[in-house]
Amino acid sequence: MIALTRINGTPFHVNSDLIVTIERTPDTMLSMQNGEKIAVQEPVDEIVKRIVAFRRRIQFADVSARKE
């Protein structure tokens, strides 16, 4: 899950595995697997950075769990 902000300023979390596309039109739009479109304040590059960071945390946690 990554934290984002809706266009109206409301913070929320989204499962990044369910994002199909991210577009700038000029607002940033997330297209979800269920067809829903969500407008957010964050730029595309920031969303991608958050997704990468989230996946790294998951991978690191998985590797740490295997060592124990």
N, C-alpha and C positions, 0 to 999 in steps of 0.2 A: 504494500500500500504506500502511496505517495500523497503528501499533503499539497493541495492546490487551493486556489481562491476563485470562486465563481465571479463572473463579471459584476454582480451586484455587491461584492465584498464579503460574501459568506464563505468561510473556510470549510473545506471538506476533504475527505480522503477517498482515493480511487484505487481500485485494483489495477495496477499497470498491465497485468496480463490480459485484461479485457479491452484494452485500447487497440483499435484497428488502425486508425490513422490520426495524425496531428497536423492541422493545417492553420495557416495564418491567412485570414480572409476579410478584413484586416485584423479582426479579433482572432485569438487563438481558439480553435474549435477541436474538441476531441470527438472522434466518432467511435462509439463503443460497439462491441460485438452484437448487442441486442438492438442496434439501430439508433439508439439514443445519441443525440448530439449535445455536447456540453461546452458552453463558452466559458473560458477562464481568462484570468488576468495575466498569468505568467506567459512569457514568450516561449516559442517552440524549443529553443536551445536550452532554456532552464528546465523545461519538463524532461527533455532527454537526459540532462545531467542528473536529475533526481531519480529517473528510472535506472540509470547505470549505477548510481550510488546504492540504491535499494538492492539491486541484484548482487552487487559486490558484498553487501552486508549479509545477504542470505548465503552466498557461496562461502564466505568466511566462517559463518556460524556452522555451516554443514561440515566444513573441514575440521573445525575445532571440536565438534561433537564426535567425529570419527576418531580423533586422537585419544579421547577419554575412555 
